[in-house]
Amino acid sequence: MHRVALRCKRKIRREGAVSPEPVLVNFLKTLVAVTLGVALGLTATFFAVERGLGFGAVRAGPWTGWPKAGSRDADPYARAVLSRTGETPLGVAEGLGFTARTDSDGALLDPRCDYSVSGAVPAARWWTLTVLTPEGRFFDTPAKIHGLTSAEVVRDADGAFEIVLSRAARPGNWLQIAAETPFILMLRVYDTTMSATSSAIDARSMPVIARRACA
């Protein structure tokens, strides 16, 4: 029996037969690699769409914009974000839009805190500052005021301005935020001289977002 088994093994080797174990191992390795690749791809896509991330972003301090979102050159992630939120982006010739999810120190905007928005705004014919939910929608507040425009902002004698974000009313320029409701800021500049193709924007030309007292 031993000699017969030995001859069979030699015959299998000569005929090039392959043991099923290496094939199964290779199949499992391939399956794991494909599964990980799909999982990573789906995760990256989820965060890109959920958090409004995409290619071609320009950043200046806490502000981030996608100048090509309203053009034919918009990347697929930007188009997916716009399809999800229903937002109509500004065309390249119309202006630029920027969002801020953090203050100028890098901390996430907290509805339990007051903030001031002040400093420079890019040269533009008109601009607006709006408080939105992280999904880009208006939320209900007693004041029913979701944004301010450059035409209605009260300024100092030297042209400087300060907009206060808080739950309770404040004198001067004030926008109400909802208690315990996360929010972001949207700055839109219309008919601006800022280049939509610029890969970097000077943070000194953008408003500063400073945290004040917190509840």
CORGI-V180501 format. One record per residue. N is the residue number from 0. OMEGA is omega in radians with two decimals (999 if undefined). NEAR is the number of other C-alpha atoms within 10 Angstrom. Layout:
<<N OMEGA NEAR> <N OMEGA NEAR>>
This chain:
<<0 3.14 6> <1 -3.13 7> <2 3.12 8> <3 3.12 9> <4 3.13 10> <5 3.13 10> <6 3.12 12> <7 3.12 12> <8 3.13 13> <9 3.13 12> <10 3.12 12> <11 3.13 12> <12 -3.12 11> <13 -3.11 9> <14 3.08 9> <15 3.11 9> <16 -3.10 10> <17 3.10 10> <18 -3.11 9> <19 -3.09 8> <20 3.11 9> <21 3.12 10> <22 3.13 11> <23 3.12 11> <24 3.13 11> <25 3.12 11> <26 3.14 12> <27 3.11 12> <28 3.12 12> <29 3.13 12> <30 3.13 12> <31 -3.13 12> <32 3.13 12> <33 -3.14 12> <34 3.11 12> <35 3.14 12> <36 3.11 12> <37 -3.13 12> <38 3.12 12> <39 3.13 12> <40 3.12 11> <41 3.12 12> <42 3.12 11> <43 3.12 13> <44 3.14 16> <45 -3.12 14> <46 3.13 13> <47 -3.12 17> <48 -3.08 20> <49 -3.07 15> <50 3.07 12> <51 -3.14 20> <52 3.13 19> <53 3.12 21> <54 3.05 14> <55 3.14 18> <56 3.01 17> <57 -3.06 17> <58 3.09 18> <59 -3.06 18> <60 -3.13 20> <61 -3.03 22> <62 3.09 24> <63 3.13 19> <64 3.09 23> <65 -3.01 25> <66 -3.11 24> <67 -3.09 21> <68 -3.13 27> <69 -3.12 20> <70 3.09 13> <71 -3.12 9> <72 -3.13 9> <73 -3.12 16> <74 -3.09 15> <75 3.14 13> <76 3.13 19> <77 3.12 22> <78 3.12 15> <79 3.12 17> <80 -3.12 20> <81 3.11 17> <82 -3.11 12> <83 -3.07 13> <84 -3.08 14> <85 -3.11 11> <86 3.05 11> <87 -3.09 10> <88 3.07 18> <89 3.03 19> <90 -3.11 17> <91 -3.10 17> <92 -3.07 13> <93 -3.10 13> <94 -3.10 23> <95 3.08 27> <96 -3.13 21> <97 3.07 21> <98 3.08 23> <99 3.08 24> <100 3.13 19> <101 2.99 20> <102 -3.07 22> <103 3.05 20> <104 3.09 12> <105 3.13 12> <106 3.12 12> <107 3.10 15> <108 -3.02 21> <109 -3.12 20> <110 3.09 21> <111 -3.08 17> <112 2.99 17> <113 3.14 20> <114 2.99 24> <115 3.09 21> <116 -3.06 22> <117 3.09 16> <118 -3.03 15> <119 3.00 14> <120 -3.14 17> <121 3.13 21> <122 -3.10 15> <123 3.10 16> <124 -3.07 13> <125 3.07 15> <126 3.12 21> <127 3.04 17> <128 -3.02 21> <129 3.03 18> <130 -3.09 25> <131 2.97 20> <132 3.11 15> <133 3.11 18> <134 3.10 15> <135 -3.12 18> <136 3.04 14> <137 3.01 16> <138 -3.01 16> <139 3.05 12> <140 -3.13 14> <141 -3.09 9> <142 3.13 12> <143 3.10 11> <144 -3.05 16> <145 -3.11 17> <146 3.08 17> <147 3.11 18> <148 3.14 14> <149 -3.12 16> <150 -3.07 10> <151 -3.14 9> <152 3.08 16> <153 -3.07 14> <154 3.03 14> <155 -3.13 9> <156 -3.13 7> <157 3.10 6> <158 -3.14 7> <159 3.14 12> <160 3.03 19> <161 3.08 20> <162 -3.11 22> <163 3.04 22> <164 -3.12 23> <165 3.10 22> <166 3.14 20> <167 -3.09 13> <168 3.09 13> <169 3.09 13> <170 3.11 7> <171 -3.13 13> <172 -3.04 18> <173 3.00 22> <174 -3.09 25> <175 3.01 23> <176 -3.08 30> <177 3.14 18> <178 3.06 14> <179 3.09 11> <180 3.14 13> <181 -3.11 18> <182 3.01 24> <183 3.10 22> <184 3.08 24> <185 3.08 20> <186 3.10 24> <187 3.10 22> <188 -3.05 24> <189 3.12 21> <190 -3.08 15> <191 3.07 18> <192 3.13 12> <193 -3.10 15> <194 3.11 14> <195 -3.12 19> <196 -3.12 12> <197 3.13 11> <198 3.14 11> <199 3.12 11> <200 -3.10 19> <201 -3.14 10> <202 -3.14 17> <203 3.12 13> <204 -3.11 14> <205 3.14 21> <206 3.06 22> <207 3.09 22> <208 -3.07 26> <209 3.09 17> <210 3.08 20> <211 -3.09 12> <212 3.10 9> <213 -3.12 11> <214 999 6>>
